[in-house]
Every structure is written in structure tokens, then in C-alpha cells.
Amino acid sequence: MENKRADDPGAMPVIDLTLAVNYLPAGECMLKVTILACALCLTNVSEHFGAIPVLALALNIDRALSCGRIFDGNAVQYSVLLSWFVNSLRASAYAPAAVLPVATALWLSFSFLLVVEPARVQEFFVLYGQGSGGRLKQILPAVANNMFIGLFVFLPVSVESCPLRVARSLAFATLSVCWVYVVTVWKARSRQVGGCVFSCHTLLARFSPVLYVNAVMAVVYFVACVGMMVYHYVDMHVVTVTVHQHVPVHVPEVAQESITVLNTIREEDEEDLEALLRSAKMQQGC
């Protein structure tokens, strides 16, 4: 099911995507998010908050019974539940008109920077073991994401229909699952960086805006994230492989001399070796 890189004994296991069993967490997560969103819709959580604590307790039991492998699907479900609760509170919120677009732009910019994840971002937040700073820098995406969610509690939003809210939840879960299988699973990660196979808080920080921002902006952001996933996949599996195939292999002169000597022994000294063997046998006979 899992194998390790031979050149890095301290690396986390690499998930073998040729095995169907490794896709079960993705299917399980999507199924549970669908059930959760439908349950929230049927209980009319916008008017009655009583279902929120009941579903939260159910997720606690699910977390106790489930085994986190590949990624934390329970955290994705909790994010969906929290978004329904926060967006219900926002229906009666009030804030100056300029605050919402500015907060939206800042949140989308920060999250999309994590999706693009250039080398400097990977090093600063220690995403895959590169860089320094330890836990402090690793939790910064989670801290920033929670601050934006807390800010959006006080920013107004119009009440949305149940199909639209369910679509938001499924879009968020789809991005989270696809990112793990398309991008993160191919990234080497040190065991010392975190306890989970793949870090969850950064995953949620990338796609949480889909659950809260304006519907039009959420659609634009969803499309942009899908485009970046395709870019990352092509960059890792097409461009990198092509470059490796066209890079000439340099053989040192010492190695070339060794190869020449071996070839000479094989091709030119076979008769001498046979003569030595015959003389040795004759001496043993004497």
C-alpha cells in the first residue's frame, strides 16, 4: 500500500495510487460531506441551530472511530459544518460596505498564494520540510485562516438557497480531496515535519474561502484552483520528466577508464585466462 523513498529513510511513506484501496478515504470523505450538507439543509439550520451541536457530536464520534490515513477527512467535514453555522449568523450582521470586498480580496490572495505555493512560500511555511522555523511557521496558515473566518462572522451575507450552500460544501470538499491526490501525494515530506501523512491545516487554509466569499467569487476561485492543480500536475509529471530525459549523463574520466579496462578484459584476455586455468589444473594433477 505504501512505500518509502530509498534515498531518504526519514521520509514519510509515498502513497501508491495504483492501489484502489488508497482512494477509499477520498470516496468516504465526499460521501460524508454530502450526507452532512443534506442533513443541514433538511434541518433548516438557518432558522434552527439545534442540529449544529447534534451533528458536531456525530462528527466527534466519527473522528474517534476513523483512522486518519492520507488526509484528515473529518477536518474537512468540520469545516463544512462551521461554515453553515457562521453563514447563518452573518444573515443578521452589519458592517461598512467597503469592509467585505477588502476582506475578500485579502483572504483570496493569501489562500491562492498557498495554492500557487512558489518556492519561497514552501520554505517560509515549511510546507514540505524545506526551510526552517518549525511549528511556529507551520501553524501560520491555520492562524490566518481562522482570523479571516472570525472576521467574516461580522460581515453580512444574503441568505442563500440550500442547493447553493450544498454546492459550496461539495466544491470545498472536492478541492481538498483533489489537491491531496493530484499535488501533495507526490511531494516528499519529512517525518519530523508533522504527525499526519499530509498536513491538514494548510490544506483547509487553501480552500476555505469557497465556503464564505460571494458566490461569484467562489466560482472564480474554484476555477482558478483547478487550473493551478493542473499546472502543478503537468509541471511534476510532464515538464520534469521531459527535462530529465534530455539532460545528458556525464561519465567521469575515471569511470570511463574503468569501463575501458573491463571491456578489454572481456574481449582481449579470454584466451590468456583459459591458458591460466589449464596450467592450474595441470599443476594440481602433478
C-alpha positions in Angstrom: 0.0 0.0 0.0 2.8 2.4 0.9 6.5 2.5 0.1 9.3 4.8 1.1 11.9 6.6 -0.9 15.1 4.6 -0.8 17.3 7.7 -0.6 15.5 9.2 2.4 15.0 6.8 5.3 13.3 9.6 7.3 10.7 10.4 4.7 7.0 9.8 5.1 5.6 6.9 3.1 4.7 7.6 -0.5 1.1 6.6 -1.3 0.8 4.1 -4.1 -2.0 5.4 -6.2 -2.1 2.3 -8.4 -4.0 0.6 -5.5 -7.7 1.1 -5.4 -7.8 0.9 -1.6 -5.9 4.2 -1.3 -8.9 6.0 -2.9 -11.3 4.9 -0.2 -10.6 7.9 2.1 -11.5 10.2 -0.8 -14.8 8.5 -1.5 -15.6 8.2 2.2 -14.9 12.0 2.7 -17.1 13.0 -0.2 -19.9 10.7 0.9 -19.9 12.1 4.4 -19.8 15.7 3.3 -22.8 15.1 1.0 -24.7 13.5 3.9 -23.8 16.3 6.2 -24.8 19.0 3.8 -28.1 17.4 3.0 -28.8 16.9 6.8 -28.0 20.6 7.4 -30.3 21.5 4.5 -33.2 19.3 5.7 -33.0 20.6 9.3 -33.2 24.2 8.1 -30.2 25.2 10.1 -30.6 28.9 9.1 -33.5 29.2 11.5 -32.9 26.4 14.0 -29.4 25.9 15.3 -30.3 22.8 17.3 -29.0 20.5 14.7 -25.5 22.0 14.8 -24.5 20.6 18.2 -26.0 17.2 17.4 -24.1 17.0 14.1 -20.9 18.2 15.8 -21.3 15.3 18.4 -21.7 12.9 15.5 -18.5 14.2 13.9 -16.7 13.7 17.2 -17.8 10.1 17.3 -16.7 9.7 13.6 -13.3 11.1 14.5 -12.9 8.7 17.4 -13.8 5.7 15.2 -12.0 6.7 12.0 -8.3 6.3 11.3 -6.7 9.3 9.6 -4.8 8.0 6.5 -3.6 10.0 3.6 -5.6 13.1 4.8 -7.9 14.2 7.6 -11.4 13.9 6.1 -13.1 14.6 9.5 -11.5 18.1 9.5 -13.0 18.8 6.1 -16.4 17.9 7.4 -16.0 20.1 10.5 -15.0 23.0 8.2 -18.3 22.5 6.2 -20.3 22.4 9.4 -18.7 25.5 10.8 -19.3 27.4 7.5 -23.1 26.7 7.7 -23.2 28.0 11.2 -21.1 31.1 10.5 -23.0 32.0 7.3 -26.3 31.6 9.3 -25.0 34.2 11.8 -23.9 36.5 9.0 -27.5 36.9 7.8 -28.1 39.5 10.6 -24.6 41.0 10.6 -23.8 44.6 9.7 -20.5 46.2 8.6 -19.4 49.2 6.4 -19.8 48.4 2.7 -16.1 48.6 1.9 -15.0 46.1 4.5 -16.4 43.0 2.8 -14.7 43.4 -0.6 -11.3 44.3 1.0 -11.5 41.3 3.4 -12.5 39.1 0.5 -9.6 40.3 -1.6 -7.1 39.8 1.2 -8.4 36.3 2.0 -8.4 35.1 -1.6 -4.9 36.5 -2.2 -3.5 34.7 0.8 -5.2 31.4 0.1 -4.3 31.4 -3.6 -0.7 32.1 -2.7 -0.8 28.8 -0.8 -2.3 27.1 -3.8 0.4 28.5 -6.1 3.0 27.7 -3.4 6.2 29.1 -5.0 9.5 28.1 -3.5 9.7 31.0 -1.1 6.2 30.2 0.3 7.1 26.5 0.7 10.3 27.5 2.6 8.6 30.1 4.8 5.7 28.0 5.9 7.8 24.8 5.9 5.2 23.1 3.8 7.2 20.0 2.8 10.1 20.1 5.2 12.0 22.8 3.3 13.1 25.9 5.2 13.3 26.5 8.9 11.1 27.8 11.6 9.4 24.7 12.9 5.9 24.6 14.3 5.6 28.4 14.6 5.7 29.0 10.8 3.7 25.8 10.1 0.7 27.0 12.1 0.6 30.4 10.5 -1.7 29.4 7.6 -4.2 28.0 10.2 -3.9 31.1 12.3 -4.5 33.4 9.3 -7.4 31.2 8.1 -9.1 31.3 11.5 -8.7 35.0 11.7 -10.4 35.5 8.3 -13.3 33.2 9.4 -13.7 35.1 12.6 -13.8 38.4 10.7 -16.4 37.1 8.3 -18.7 36.3 11.2 -19.3 40.1 11.4 -19.6 40.7 7.7 -23.1 40.4 6.2 -24.2 37.9 3.5 -27.6 37.3 1.9 -29.4 34.1 2.7 -28.6 31.5 0.1 -30.7 28.7 -1.2 -30.0 25.1 0.0 -28.7 23.9 -3.4 -26.2 26.7 -3.5 -24.9 26.0 0.0 -24.7 22.3 -0.7 -22.7 23.1 -3.9 -20.3 25.2 -1.8 -19.7 22.4 0.6 -19.1 19.8 -2.2 -16.8 22.3 -4.1 -14.7 22.8 -1.0 -14.5 19.0 -0.3 -13.7 18.3 -3.9 -10.8 20.8 -4.0 -9.4 19.4 -0.7 -9.5 15.8 -1.9 -8.2 16.5 -5.4 -5.3 18.6 -4.0 -4.1 15.7 -1.9 -4.2 13.2 -4.7 -3.1 15.4 -7.5 -0.4 17.5 -5.8 0.5 16.7 -2.2 0.8 12.9 -2.6 3.8 13.5 -5.0 5.6 15.8 -2.6 8.3 14.4 -0.4 7.7 15.1 3.3 9.9 14.6 6.3 8.5 12.6 9.3 9.8 15.3 11.6 7.6 18.0 10.0 4.3 16.7 11.2 2.5 13.8 12.7 0.0 13.3 9.9 0.8 12.0 6.5 -0.2 15.2 4.9 -0.7 18.5 6.9 -4.4 19.3 7.3 -4.4 23.0 8.4 -2.7 24.2 5.3 -5.0 22.2 3.1 -8.0 23.8 4.7 -6.4 27.3 4.5 -6.1 26.9 0.7 -9.8 26.4 0.0 -11.8 27.7 2.9 -12.7 31.0 1.0 -15.0 28.8 -1.2 -17.3 28.4 1.8 -17.6 32.0 2.8 -17.0 34.6 0.0 -19.5 35.8 -2.5 -20.9 33.1 -4.8 -19.5 34.6 -7.9 -16.0 35.0 -6.4 -16.3 31.4 -5.0 -16.9 30.1 -8.6 -13.9 32.1 -9.9 -11.7 30.9 -7.1 -12.8 27.3 -7.7 -11.9 27.5 -11.4 -8.5 29.2 -10.6 -7.6 26.5 -8.0 -8.5 23.7 -10.5 -6.3 25.4 -13.1 -3.4 25.6 -10.6 -3.8 21.9 -9.8 -3.5 21.1 -13.5 -0.4 23.3 -13.7 1.2 21.6 -10.7 0.5 18.1 -12.1 1.9 18.9 -15.5 4.9 20.6 -14.0 5.7 17.5 -11.9 4.8 14.7 -14.3 5.4 16.2 -17.8 7.9 19.0 -17.7 10.2 17.5 -15.1 10.2 14.1 -16.8 11.0 15.7 -20.1 13.8 17.7 -18.7 15.3 14.6 -17.1 15.1 12.7 -20.4 17.0 15.4 -22.2 19.7 16.0 -19.7 23.0 14.3 -20.8 24.6 11.9 -18.3 28.2 12.9 -17.7 30.5 10.0 -17.0 33.8 10.9 -15.2 37.0 10.1 -16.9 38.0 7.7 -14.2 34.7 5.8 -14.7 35.3 5.8 -18.5 38.8 4.3 -17.9 37.4 1.6 -15.7 34.8 0.7 -18.3 37.5 0.5 -21.0 39.6 -1.8 -18.8 36.7 -4.1 -18.1 35.8 -4.3 -21.8 39.5 -5.0 -22.6 39.5 -7.9 -20.1 36.3 -9.3 -21.6 37.3 -9.0 -25.2 41.0 -9.5 -25.4 42.2 -11.6 -22.5 39.8 -14.6 -22.7 42.5 -16.8 -24.2 45.0 -15.9 -21.5 42.5 -16.7 -18.8 41.8 -20.1 -20.3 45.5 -20.8 -20.5 46.0 -19.9 -16.9 43.1 -22.3 -15.9 44.6 -25.1 -17.9 48.1 -24.7 -16.2 46.5 -24.6 -12.8 44.7 -27.9 -13.5 47.9 -29.5 -14.7 49.7 -28.4 -11.5 47.0 -29.8 -9.3 47.3 -33.1 -11.3 51.0 -33.2 -10.6 
